[in-house]
Amino acid sequence: MTGGVLVIGVGNDYRCDDGVGLAVAADVAALQLRGVEVLSAPPDPGLMLDAWTGLPLVVAVDAAAGPGAVAGRVRRWVPGEQPHPTVVSSHSLGLPEIYALGQALGRLPHRLVVITVEVEEVGYGVGLSTVAAAAVPAAVESVLAELQNVPPASSSTPPPRVES
């Protein structure tokens, strides 16, 4: 990382809707926003901690599942500002747990925002369901909205320009 803003798409393209975070990250990367790097990754704690430590803003996008999940719903979670989400990552070790690990190790970004897309299908298979695919544009918009709120004095890189 160069010290700018990072968008992390978390997921697995071979687990159906679990790839939604990767799809959102790909759409954000295609915009080639100045000052924004995009990483597509499996939910690997070491990789994420290495990528986000000390950055002014990290926006992570992941699939979420569980009781109460509404397929296609896009939600936002910020550690410390909101309680732990009741609908959690579709992975055994999700972003709340990776954040807690980073907190224990002193390896956090200045600000982490998690955008989740609630999904139903995370079994083996390639491709997003119709509902998950339809939620990608709304999730991209949520990411772009967060990129407008880069902490002011945390980086010499100017905030990214997002044009509608």
C-alpha positions, 0 to 999 in steps of 0.5 A: 500500500502507498498510504492512501485509501484501500477498498478490500473485496472479501470473498471466494468466487467458487462459493456462489454469492460469497463472491459478491465482495469481489464483484463490488471490488472489481467494479470499484477498481474499474473506476480507477479512482485517484488515491484509491487502491483495491484489493480482492482477497480471501478472508485471510487475517494476515493479508488484511492486517498487512494491507490495512495497518495504519491507513487513513480509511479502509472500506471492506466489502463482504457477503453476510449470511445468517438468521435475519439476513435478507438476500440483497440487502446492503448494510454498513458496519463501523467497529466502535460506532455500532454494535457487532452485526447480528448477520455475520460474514459468510466465512468462519473468520469474518471481518469483525473477528479480523478487526478484533485480532488487529486491535489486539495486535495494534494493526488497524487502519485509522478507520474501517467501514464494512459494507455487507451484502446479505446473501443466501447461497454460499455453497460450491458453485461459480457465479452470483445469484440474481439477487446478489448480482442486483445488489452490486450497484448499491454496494458500489454506491455505498463504497463510493459514499464512504470514499467521500469521508476520508479522514482529513489530516490522516494522509498526504494523499488528497481524498479521491474524486468520485464523479457521478 
